[in-house]
Amino acid sequence: MSRLLIIIGLVIVAVGLLWPWLTRVGLGRLPGDIMIERGNFTLYIPITTGLLLSVLLSVTLWLVNR
């Protein structure tokens, strides 16, 4: 269990450090991500980005536990 938590923490840190580069590539603005801007209010719901990251994390953890 501790190994899994360490890996999850490292993945979160890596995504945080790479986020500026990932947004330039297009991650975070994929088709299916909902963004509503009205005046000084912005609502952002990253549905497709969340699904993609979930699949990548699932595959990574599956490979680590294999």
TIVO-160836 format. One record per atom (N, C-alpha, C): x, y, z; residue in three letters. Coordinates in steps of 0.001 Angstrom, whole numbers, plus 524288, in hexadecimal, padded with zeros to 5 digits. Atoms other than C-alpha are relative to their C-alpha. Layout:
// TIVO-160836
XYZALA/...
// end
This chain:
// TIVO-160836
8032F7FB5980000MET/800008000080000MET/8035C804E980000MET/7FCA67FB627FFD6SER/80AF78098B80325SER/802A1800ED7FAB8SER/7FD9D7FF8380532ARG/81152806CA7F5F4ARG/7FC338029A7FC32ARG/804057FDBE8035DLEU/8049D80A287EF14LEU/7FF56805D78011ELEU/800917FA827FE92LEU/8034C816F67F68DLEU/804A58033C7FE35LEU/7FB577FD40801D9ILE/8114681AC07F345ILE/7FFBE800D47FA20ILE/8006C7FF8E805B2ILE/80EEE818117E4D9ILE/7FBE78040E7FE80ILE/804137FC2280117ILE/8024D81FEC7E4E2ILE/80201805848011EILE/7FDBE7FAED7FEA8GLY/8095D82B257EB9BGLY/803E9801D87FBEEGLY/7FC307FE9A80401LEU/8145982ADF7E1A5LEU/7FD5B801737FAD8LEU/802F07FEB6804C5VAL/80A9882AE47D66CVAL/7FD8C805648007FVAL/802637FADA7FF2FILE/80390836A17DC3FILE/8041E8044D7FFAAILE/7FBC67FC2A80049VAL/8107783DE27DDE5VAL/801CB800B37FA5BVAL/7FE4D7FFB280574ALA/8148183A927CFF3ALA/7FC1C803067FCADALA/804037FD32802FCVAL/8079783F587CA5FVAL/8001F805CC80171VAL/7FFB97FA897FE59GLY/808C384BCB7D26CGLY/8049B802DE7FDA6GLY/7FB5F7FD898024ALEU/8167084E7F7CD7DLEU/7FF91800877FA14LEU/800757FFF7805ACLEU/8130A84B537BF66LEU/7FB2F802D47FE04LEU/804F27FDB7801A0TRP/805E58526C7BF40TRP/800998047D7FC15TRP/7FF7A7FBD7803F5PRO/80AAF85EC57B81FPRO/8013F7FDCA7FA8DPRO/7FEB78026A80504TRP/81075856337AD58TRP/7FB597FCF87FDDDTRP/804778031B801B7LEU/8048684D647ACE8LEU/7FB9D803677FDDFLEU/804177FC918020FTHR/7FB4F858E17AADCTHR/80177802117FAA4THR/7FE587FE5D80537ARG/8038385D5379F36ARG/7FF1E7FBBE7FBFFARG/800E48046A80381VAL/8023584FBA79956VAL/7FA2D7FF6A7FEDBVAL/8059D8004C800D4GLY/7F3738507879AE2GLY/7FD297FD1E80446GLY/80289802B87FBB1LEU/7F0E18488A7A715LEU/7FD6E8040B80384LEU/802F87FC2E7FD0AGLY/7E66284FBA7AE87GLY/7FC54803127FC94GLY/803767FD61803CAARG/7DFEA855057A242ARG/7FE417FC257FBD2ARG/8019380409803ADLEU/7DB928485679BF8LEU/7FA388007E7FEA9LEU/805998001B8012EPRO/7CE9E84694794EAPRO/7FD2B7FCD380432PRO/802D28029C7FBCAGLY/7C4D8842D179F57GLY/800D4802AA80537GLY/7FF3D7FCD47FB55ASP/7CA6C84C007A9A0ASP/7FC52804AA7FFA0ASP/803EB7FBD680005ILE/7BFF8855D87AD58ILE/80243804D2802A9ILE/7FE327FB127FDBEMET/7C3AD8640D7AF8AMET/7FBDF804267FEF7MET/803FD7FBF280067ILE/7B99186E937B245ILE/8023C804FB80269ILE/7FE117FAF87FE1CGLU/7BE0087CC07B37AGLU/7FBA48040F7FF83GLU/804077FBF27FFECARG/7B439887367B76EARG/801CE80464803A5ARG/7FE3D7FB957FCD0GLY/7B920894587BC12GLY/804DB7FE9680320GLY/7FB8C801587FCAAASN/7C20C891E97C7ABASN/7FF717FA8580254ASN/800EA805577FE27PHE/7BD68883C87C969PHE/801D77FC297FBD5PHE/7FE2F8040780396THR/7C42A878117C330THR/7FF117FAAF8027ATHR/800EB8055C7FE4FLEU/7BFC7869F27C46DLEU/802CE7FC667FC37LEU/7FCF58038B80344TYR/7C90C85F897BF6ATYR/7FF347FA75801F9TYR/800E9805757FE9CILE/7C56C851157BF65ILE/8030B7FC9E7FC1DILE/7FC9D802EC80396PRO/7D069848C37B984PRO/7FE7A7FA377FF98PRO/801F28056180057ILE/7C8A983C747B635ILE/803C67FC887FCEEILE/7FC968033380351THR/7D130837557AB14THR/8057F7FFA480246THR/7FAD1800117FDA5THR/7DDE183B307B1ABTHR/800167FC5B804B7THR/80054803777FB74GLY/7D98F834397BE16GLY/7FFCB7FA427FE70GLY/8004180569801E0LEU/7D61D827E27B694LEU/805477FE2C7FDEELEU/7FAE58016980222LEU/7E31D828037AF64LEU/803FB7FF1880455LEU/7FC5B800A67FBA3LEU/7EAE7829E67BBECLEU/7FEB17FB2B8033ALEU/8019D804A47FD22SER/7E30281F387C294SER/801DC7FB0B7FD44SER/7FE2E80490802F3VAL/7E61C8158B7B7C8VAL/805EC7FF7880065VAL/7FA48800317FF9DLEU/7F48F819277B7F5LEU/801CD7FE4D8056DLEU/7FEA1801857FAAELEU/7F535817E47C6BFLEU/7FEB77FA45800FBLEU/80174805897FF5DSER/7EE0780ACC7C660SER/803E07FC677FD57SER/7FC2080335802CCVAL/7F761805597BC3DVAL/8052F80017802CDVAL/7FB117FF987FD25THR/8031C80A637C3C1THR/7FFF87FCB6804F2THR/8004F803227FB34LEU/7FE978045B7D083LEU/7FF947FA397FED1LEU/800598057A80175TRP/7FB2D7F7B47C9A2TRP/805647FDDA7FEA3TRP/7FABC801B08016CLEU/808F77F6FA7C409LEU/803927FFA5804CCLEU/7FCBB800097FB42VAL/80F287FA2E7D13FVAL/7FEA67FB438035CVAL/8019E804597FCA5ASN/8073E7EFC27D867ASN/800A87FAAD7FD68ASN/7FF6B804D7802E8ARG/809D37E5897CE07ARG/804C27FD248015EARG/
// end
